[in-house]
Amino acid sequence: MFISFIIYTLFMSYTPGPNNLLALDGALRLGVRGTLRFLIGIGLGFLSLSLICLLFSTYVASYFDKFITIIKIIGFIYLLYLAYSVFTHKQSDTHNNNCYRLRDGLYLQYMNPKTIVYVITAIITYITSQTTGIFISISYTLIIALIGVSGAITWALMGLCFKKWILKYNLFYKISMASCLVILACMMIFE
């Protein structure tokens, strides 16, 4: 069961989503050092969300559909805002990036349906459905958070690797990033 859990968390953490796309964009704009607070916020958000879900997993499981519908609507609006921000960003705005703060990375986790569904599913499927002790449950929760933030860090580093190419084709990059965020928002709301 542990191997299945690891494969699931790696797949969910490393596939494109708001965390990864914004980490890539932030690294392009500010470098990894400038995006570090945002990445820490993602990690803290993953950890706190995972712990909350672990504590309330039985209640969350029974009200899952209603909860996810509300999160989808909020997340849809937020992702459209982020797509607009990415598309309208100018190179001269590099020192005025207010969407890459620690609190933005943290808040993103609570408005990101991909993260919420990922964490709730992992906890209900792999932790609470098994008869595990508190130490094992918290260990699994920490693994979810660590693998989750590692996906965003990897995407940020990928952004630096392709920075020269991406900056050369900046308009294409901005259109594709904004389009990906809009597509994610639509997939999320209409799923």
Secondary structure per residue as TSV (DSSP state, phi and psi in degrees):
chain	resnum	aa	ss	phi	psi
A	1	M	-	360.0	-32.1
A	2	F	H	-65.8	-40.2
A	3	I	H	-64.3	-41.7
A	4	S	H	-61.0	-42.2
A	5	F	H	-60.4	-46.0
A	6	I	H	-64.0	-44.5
A	7	I	H	-61.2	-44.2
A	8	Y	H	-60.9	-47.7
A	9	T	H	-67.5	-38.6
A	10	L	H	-63.6	-45.6
A	11	F	H	-60.8	-47.8
A	12	M	H	-67.7	-32.5
A	13	S	H	-81.0	-28.3
A	14	Y	H	-102.2	-7.7
A	15	T	S	-79.8	156.4
A	16	P	S	-59.3	139.1
A	17	G	-	-166.8	176.4
A	18	P	H	-55.7	-42.6
A	19	N	H	-57.8	-51.4
A	20	N	H	-68.8	-41.8
A	21	L	H	-66.0	-40.4
A	22	L	H	-73.3	-32.8
A	23	A	H	-64.1	-42.9
A	24	L	H	-61.1	-47.8
A	25	D	H	-63.9	-42.5
A	26	G	H	-62.5	-40.3
A	27	A	H	-66.2	-35.5
A	28	L	H	-66.1	-41.3
A	29	R	H	-76.1	-44.5
A	30	L	H	-119.2	-6.1
A	31	G	H	79.1	170.8
A	32	V	H	-66.0	-39.6
A	33	R	H	-61.2	-42.3
A	34	G	H	-70.4	-22.7
A	35	T	H	-98.2	-2.3
A	36	L	H	-56.9	-42.9
A	37	R	H	-62.4	-40.8
A	38	F	H	-61.8	-44.3
A	39	L	H	-65.0	-38.5
A	40	I	H	-63.8	-40.1
A	41	G	H	-61.1	-40.5
A	42	I	H	-61.2	-45.0
A	43	G	H	-62.6	-45.3
A	44	L	H	-65.0	-37.4
A	45	G	H	-64.8	-45.2
A	46	F	H	-58.9	-46.7
A	47	L	H	-64.4	-49.5
A	48	S	H	-65.9	-41.0
A	49	L	H	-63.5	-42.0
A	50	S	H	-63.0	-43.4
A	51	L	H	-66.0	-40.8
A	52	I	H	-62.7	-45.2
A	53	C	H	-63.7	-37.6
A	54	L	H	-63.1	-44.1
A	55	L	H	-65.5	-37.7
A	56	F	T	-112.1	24.6
A	57	S	H	-60.5	-35.2
A	58	T	H	-69.8	-38.1
A	59	Y	H	-72.6	-41.3
A	60	V	H	-61.6	-40.8
A	61	A	H	-61.8	-37.3
A	62	S	H	-78.5	-26.1
A	63	Y	T	-111.9	20.2
A	64	F	H	-54.3	-49.0
A	65	D	H	-62.7	-45.4
A	66	K	H	-66.4	-41.7
A	67	F	H	-63.6	-46.1
A	68	I	H	-65.9	-35.7
A	69	T	H	-61.1	-44.0
A	70	I	H	-64.5	-44.7
A	71	I	H	-63.9	-37.6
A	72	K	H	-61.3	-42.9
A	73	I	H	-66.2	-47.6
A	74	I	H	-62.9	-45.5
A	75	G	H	-63.1	-38.7
A	76	F	H	-58.4	-49.5
A	77	I	H	-63.5	-43.6
A	78	Y	H	-64.6	-42.0
A	79	L	H	-66.8	-35.5
A	80	L	H	-64.9	-39.6
A	81	Y	H	-62.0	-43.8
A	82	L	H	-64.8	-39.4
A	83	A	H	-61.4	-43.0
A	84	Y	H	-61.7	-43.2
A	85	S	H	-62.6	-43.0
A	86	V	H	-65.6	-42.7
A	87	F	H	-69.2	-37.6
A	88	T	H	-89.4	-0.4
A	89	H	-	-63.4	135.2
A	90	K	-	-111.2	147.2
A	91	Q	G	-55.9	-32.6
A	92	S	G	-69.8	-13.0
A	93	D	G	-87.2	12.8
A	94	T	T	-56.8	-35.1
A	95	H	T	-87.4	-2.5
A	96	N	-	-119.9	56.2
A	97	N	-	-101.5	93.3
A	98	N	T	-85.4	-2.5
A	99	C	T	-100.0	11.9
A	100	Y	S	-122.2	40.2
A	101	R	S	-94.1	165.9
A	102	L	H	-56.7	-47.3
A	103	R	H	-64.9	-29.2
A	104	D	H	-70.2	-39.0
A	105	G	H	-64.0	-38.8
A	106	L	H	-67.1	-50.6
A	107	Y	H	-63.0	-34.9
A	108	L	H	-56.7	-36.0
A	109	Q	H	-65.3	-32.9
A	110	Y	H	-83.0	-10.3
A	111	M	H	-116.0	5.2
A	112	N	-	-101.7	100.9
A	113	P	H	-57.8	-32.9
A	114	K	H	-60.1	-46.4
A	115	T	H	-65.9	-43.8
A	116	I	H	-63.2	-48.8
A	117	V	H	-64.1	-41.5
A	118	Y	H	-58.9	-49.9
A	119	V	H	-67.7	-46.7
A	120	I	H	-61.8	-44.8
A	121	T	H	-62.7	-44.4
A	122	A	H	-62.4	-43.7
A	123	I	I	-68.8	-45.1
A	124	I	I	-69.4	-40.6
A	125	T	I	-75.2	-44.0
A	126	Y	I	-104.2	-15.3
A	127	I	I	-114.4	-63.3
A	128	T	I	-73.3	-23.7
A	129	S	T	-76.9	-18.4
A	130	Q	S	-93.8	156.9
A	131	T	-	-91.0	91.0
A	132	T	-	-121.3	156.2
A	133	G	-	-82.4	174.2
A	134	I	H	-64.2	-37.9
A	135	F	H	-63.1	-45.4
A	136	I	H	-67.1	-40.7
A	137	S	H	-61.0	-45.0
A	138	I	H	-67.9	-36.4
A	139	S	H	-61.8	-45.8
A	140	Y	H	-60.9	-40.8
A	141	T	H	-63.4	-42.0
A	142	L	H	-64.5	-38.1
A	143	I	H	-63.0	-41.6
A	144	I	H	-57.9	-47.0
A	145	A	H	-65.8	-44.4
A	146	L	H	-65.3	-44.6
A	147	I	H	-68.5	-37.0
A	148	G	H	-60.1	-48.2
A	149	V	H	-72.7	-28.4
A	150	S	H	-64.4	-31.8
A	151	G	H	-63.1	-44.9
A	152	A	H	-65.5	-40.6
A	153	I	H	-63.7	-41.7
A	154	T	H	-61.8	-43.3
A	155	W	H	-65.7	-36.4
A	156	A	H	-63.3	-43.9
A	157	L	H	-66.0	-36.2
A	158	M	H	-62.0	-38.0
A	159	G	H	-60.6	-39.4
A	160	L	H	-68.5	-37.0
A	161	C	H	-63.5	-36.6
A	162	F	T	-102.3	14.4
A	163	K	H	-57.6	-45.9
A	164	K	H	-59.6	-45.8
A	165	W	H	-67.1	-43.4
A	166	I	H	-65.4	-41.7
A	167	L	H	-68.4	-30.6
A	168	K	H	-65.8	-38.5
A	169	Y	T	-110.4	53.0
A	170	N	H	-59.5	-44.6
A	171	L	H	-63.8	-45.0
A	172	F	H	-59.7	-43.1
A	173	Y	H	-60.9	-48.2
A	174	K	H	-63.8	-40.5
A	175	I	H	-64.6	-45.1
A	176	S	H	-66.0	-42.1
A	177	M	H	-64.5	-47.0
A	178	A	H	-62.9	-40.8
A	179	S	H	-63.8	-41.9
A	180	C	H	-60.6	-42.8
A	181	L	H	-65.9	-39.1
A	182	V	H	-66.5	-42.8
A	183	I	H	-61.9	-44.0
A	184	L	H	-60.1	-42.2
A	185	A	H	-62.1	-44.4
A	186	C	H	-68.0	-41.8
A	187	M	H	-61.0	-38.4
A	188	M	H	-68.8	-44.1
A	189	I	H	-77.3	-33.3
A	190	F	H	-98.7	5.2
A	191	E	-	-75.9	360.0
